[in-house]
Amino acid sequence: MIRQVYLDNAATTPVKKEVLDSMIPYFTEKYGNPSSIYRLGQITRAAIDETREKVAKVINARSREIFFTSGGSEADNWAIKGVALANKDKGNHIITSKIEHHAVLHTCEYLERNGFEVTYLDVDENGLVDIEQLKNSITDKTILISIMFANNEIGTIQPVKEIGKIARENKIYFHTDAVQAIGNIKIDVEDLNIDLLSMSAHKIYGPKGAGALYVRQGIKIHPYIHGGAQEKNRRAGTENIPGIVGFGRAIELAYETIDEHNQKLTKLRDKLIKDIYANIDYVRLNGHSEQRLPGNVNFSFEFIEGEALLLSLDMVGISASSGSACTSGSLDPSHVLLAIGLPHEIAHGSLRLTLGDFNTEEEMDYVVNNLVKIVDRLRQMSPLYENVKIRKR
């Protein structure tokens, strides 16, 4: 039987037992509609309120500023469309970056088709946004800056505090997609001048289909879903009680153990990077070498195709990706890798390995040992690599 090594935790994570245990009663026993006035409904209402407190606590927000969603993509859509529509009397200009998640990029493209103007900031070779370009892009029509906290593909952590300060000084709302950052970075929305922040449960060992949007009190934002008075009239629909409860338990566990989590993942990450560099030629680490998520490793391997690499790894039980799970069916190279300056042929040979709480040092050795063999085998079939070998002789 082939062993299984899961290294795609940026795509999703397994639900932890403690999280599942917290959810089960809300499927079978505590199933009341929280909008009901009778006791069964008030039990689930209390569970939502308790979770709202938990989520607010970890980002130093107030519970009334937390609104539950179906996940990070909905939170991104709501933050950007909601602010744009509510503030179009003030301006129609939005600033974002070229390496955002498609939940942000496609939302901005939608708004462009509907009368808004969007500036897409460049990034450097490490994936950091150009701060000077950000400052120079601000106009009297700018109403929103949306820059992700940490990139889902290359792991680069943006200078969020500096961006928040610029936004606040110019009286512009600042939204950050923190889906990858939550559970990996200690976040204080007050200190960082964040006005809106997107979160998702299934990246932190919680259930899929649950997330939240932090909206600073006083922010003008339109509802995203209409049809009911839930979430203070801002997000209609009967609440996903088990998902919300699971999200609360997951984020609680994440921040109880965040220092231990980061120490472990950083050690495994650095070992993996070091061993890949030591054993494989013609590789490039994508993303910032230090200012990156603790569990993110993204390499480009010259002279091979990423798809062949992923399929070969899967045959030996290693689950990985070439980038965002939301674009895994696309044959186009990653927009993130192109934005940091990689040519198409190298961007096509990318591999993202994202570590989690259940990974071990022994698994890292298993991955490197197999990766060395697979890369060598695939390169032997590449005419481009054959030319390199001839030149080296």
N, C-alpha and C positions, 0 to 999 in steps of 0.2 A: 504494500500500500504506500502510495506517494505521500510524504509528509506535506503539511500545509503551513505556509508562512504568509501571513497577511500583512502587506506593507502598502496599503492604500487607505490609511486612516483619514487622509484629507478628503476622501470621497464620502466615506461614512464609517461609523464605528459600531461594534456590537453593543447591544443594550446590556448594561451591567445588571447583575442579579438584584442588587439593592434597588435599582431603578425599577426593574420589572415588578418586584414585590410591592413597591409603593403604588404601582398602577393598577394591579389586578383587582382590588376591591372596587374600583370605580368603573369596571366593566360589569360586575355581577351583583354587588350589594349596594354600593353608593352611586346609583345610576340616575338620580333625579336630574331634571332640567334645572339649571341654576337660576333661570328666570322665574321659576315657580315660587309661590309664597309659602307652601307647606314645608314641613320639616325636611323631607327627603331632598327637596330642591335647595334648601338653605345649607344642607351639609356640603353639597357640591359647590355652592357659592362660597362657602368658607374655605374650601380647598383652593379655589382660584385666588382668593384674597391672600391666603397664606403663601402661595407660590409667587404671587406678585411681589410680596415682601422679600422673598428669598432672592429673586432676580434683581430687584432694585438694590439690595444690600451689596451685592458683589461688584456693582459698578458705581456705587455711591450716588444713587438716584433716589427719588421718592416713589413710593409704590404707585401713586396716581399717574406717574409718567411712563409706566410699563403697559404695553398693549400686546396681547397675544395674537400670533399669526399662525399660518400653516408652515412657516419656515423662513429661511433667509431670503429666498427669491421674492416671496410676497412682501417681506419687510422692505427690501430694496425698492421694489416697484412702488409701494405705498409711500415711502419716504420721498422719492423723487417726483412722482406724479402728483402726490398730495400737496407738496410744497409748491410745485410749479403752478398748479391750477389755483391754489389759494392766494398766490402772490403775484399773479400775472399783471395786476394793476400797477405793481411796483417795477416790474421788469420781466424780461423773457430770456435772460442769459444764465446758463449753467456751466460750471467748470468741473471737469472730471479728468481721468487719465486714460491713456491708451491701454493699460494693463488691468483694467477692472474686470470683475466677473461679468459674464454676459447678461446677468440679471440687471446690472447697471447700464452696460453699453447698449443693449437692445432697448431698454426703457428710454435712454437718451435719444436714440435714433427715432423712436416713436414720437417723442416730443418734437424733434426737429421737423418731422413731417406735419406737425400741427402748430407751426408758427414760432417755435422756440429756437434759440441759437445755442449751440454747445461748443465749448472749446475743449479739445482733448489734449491734455498735457503730455509732453514727451517724458521719457525716463532715461536715465543713464544706463551704462552697461551692467550695473548691479540691480537695476529695477527701481531706483529711487526717483521720485518725481523731481522735476526741475522747479525749485522754489522761486527762482527769479522769474521764470516764465509764468508761474502762478500769479505772482504779484503784478506782472505786466499785463496779464489777461483780464484783470478785474476792471469792470466798467461800471457806470452808474446804473446799468441795467442788470447787473449780476445779482441773483437772488439765492443761489445755492452753490456750494462747493461739495462735491461727493468724491472722496478719496478713500480707498479701502485701507484698513488698519494693517493687514498683512496679506501678501499675495498668496492665493491658493495653489499656484503652480510652482513658483520659485522660492516662496517663503520669505521674501524680503519684507521687513517691517518698516513702514513709512514714518517720517518725522511728524507724527500726528499732532503733538503738542504745538509745534511751530505752525503747522497748517491751521490748527484751531485758533491760535493767537491772531494770525493774519485775518481769518474770517471774522473774528469778534471785533477786531479793530476797524474793519470795513463794514460792520453791521450786516454781514452776510451769514445765512444759515450754513452750518457745517454738518454734513452727514458722513458717517463712516460705516462701511460694510465690515463688521467685526466678526463675521462667521468663523474665520480661521483663528482669530485672536482669542476669542472667549475660551477660557479653560487653559490657555497657554500663557497669557499675559495678564498681569494685574492692571485693571482699567478703572480710572477715576474720571467720570465724565465732567465733573466740576473742574478738576485740575487741568484737564486737556481741552476745555472749551468745546466739548462736543454737544451738538444740539439734537442730533438724531443718530441712533446706532442700531444696526441690524444684528440679530442673533439667530442661531439654529440649534436645536436640541441634538440632532443625530450626529453632530461632529464631536460631541462630548459624552458619548456613551448613553445618550438618551434616545427616545423614539423618533422615527421619521414622522413628518407631518406636524411638527410643533416648533414654534419659534417665537420671537418677540421683536417688537420695535420700541426702542426708547425714544420718547418725544419730550423734549424739555418743555416744562410748563410755560405757556405763553406763545409757543410756536404756532403760526397759522398753517394749518394743514387740512385738506379736505379728506373726508372718509374715502376708503378704497372700495369697500363692499357696502352696498345699501340693502336695507330690508328688515332691520331690527334695531333695537336699542342696546345691544350688547356692546361691551367695551366702551362704555360712556358715549354711546351713539356714534362711535367712530369705526367700528368693524362689525358689521351685522353677521348673524349666523350663530346657531347654538354652539357653545364652546366645546372643544375637544378635551373633555375633563381628564381622561387617562393620560393623554399626551401632555397636557399642561402640568399635571402632577409629576409625571416622569421627567419633564424638563426641569422642574424645580428641584427634584432630588438629584438629578445629574449635575446641575450647576452648583448645587450645594457640595456634593462630593468633590467636584473638580477644584473648587477653591479651598476646600479643607486640606487637600493634598498637593496644591499647585507647586510648591517648592520642591517636594520630593519628585513629582512628575517631571518637572523641567530638568532637574539634575540628572535623572535617569535617561531621559530622551536626548539631552545634549551629549551625554557620554556615548550613547549608542550612535547618534548621528555623526559625531566627530570620528568615531572608530570606523564607521562605514565609509566616510569620505576619505580618510587616511588610507584605508586598505584598497579602495578602488584606485586611487591615485598611484599607489605603490605597485599595483599588479596589472594595470591596463594603460596602454599608451593612447595618445590622441583622444583625450577626454577633456571636457570643460565643465567645471561646476557652475551652474547657473544660479544667479541670485547673490546677495551680499554674503561675504564669507563669515561675518560676525553678526550683523544686524538682521538675523533671520530666525524663523520659528524653530523651536528646539527639536522638532521631529521631522524637519523637511530636508530631503536630499534630492537635488535635481541635477542630473548629468546629461550632457550631450556626448554621444559616441560617434565619432566620424566614421564614414564609409559603411554604415549600416542603416537600415530602416527601423524606426521605432516599433512599428507593428510586428515585424518579424521577431524583434527582441522580446516584446511582451508575450507573444504566443509561445516562444521558446521557454521563457521563464514559467509560464503557466503549466507547461508540460512537466516541470519539476516541482510543481506545487507552490510557486511563488506568485502571489497576487500583487501586481503593481499597475502603474498607469503611465501614460505619456503626458498627462496634463489634467485639465478639469474633467470630471466625470460627466458634466453637462454637454461636452463636445466630443465625447469618446467615439461617436459614430462618424465624425468628420475626417476626411482625408487631407484637409488643409493643415499646414503646420500651425503650431500654437501662435496666436496673436501676441501673447506675452513674450515669447522667445524672439519673434520678429521685432517687437518693439525695443528689446534690449540690444538689437543689432546683429543677431545671428542670421547668416544666410540660410535660404530655404533648405539646402541640402544638409546642413548641420542641425537645424531646428527639427528636421524630420527624424533625426536619430536621438531624440530625447527620452529620458526615463525619469519618472518621479517615484521616489520611494518615501513614503510618509509613515513614520513610526508611531506606535501607541503604547498604552500601559501594559499590554500583554506580550510585547516583544522582548526577546532576550539577546544577550551577547552571542550565545551559541548560534542563534538564528542569523545574526549578521555574518558570521563565518560561513554558514551554509549558503547565504546569498552571494557573497563575494566569490566563493569557490565555483559556484555554478555560473555566475556572471562572466568570469574569466573564460571558461570553456565556451559559453554561448557566443560571446563577442568574437572570440578567435574563429569559431566555426563560421559565423556569418561573414566575417571579413574575408575568409578564404574564398568565398563565393563572389566577392566584390571586385570588379575590374579596376575600380578606382584604387582600392587598397593594393592590388597587384602592382600598379604603377608606382606606388609609394615604396613598396618593397624593392623594386628594381632600382629606384633612385638611391635607396639606402645602401645597396651593394656597391 
